Amino acid sequence: MAKGAAVQVRRFRGAAVALLLAVANCAQLPPTSAVVVPPISSGAARIWFYRDYEPYETLARPLC
């Protein structure tokens, strides 16, 4: 491939990536709140637990 053609291909790829990112930036974000979290009273705290497991995985640990 000629040097000029390689530069042209690289510019085309860069323009395609820039266009893809610009179009993706215009998409609306999905709603993040599935439920309404009630406010907590003064002097209380809320603790959130995040699981690393997928919903279809078992929580059982293998015996060692």
Secondary structure, DSSP 8 states (H G I E B T S, - for coil): --HHHHHHHHHHHHHHHHHHHHHHHTS------SS------TT---------S-TTS-------
